[in-house]
């Protein structure tokens, strides 16, 4: 089945895809919530981030930030439990202080691009 609907953006060598989240939850993994990366969901190709297409634009940017952080930390070799804690801490702070979102997003993008070199 086709779950990737539209390439939303490229960040370095990572592609962010809008996907059919309901189809994924129904047919592939009920654990898929709003986004995912390969090292958490093996059905997602490497160097891709999948984001549920049903999210509004503000939620989508926070979810992409969350996924970029997961992607970076997991690729640095951190354990999933530690990654979850770090990601939740950053996202919680950004939800309380939305003006932090572009700053934290740019940090994660810069970190990703440094790895691409």
ABEGO torsion letter per residue (X at the ends): XBABABBABBBEABBBBBBBAAAAAAAABAABBABBBAAABAABBBGBBBBBAABBAAAAAAAAAAAAAAAAAAAAGBBAAAAAAAAAAAAAAAAABAAAAAAAAAAAAAAAAAAAX
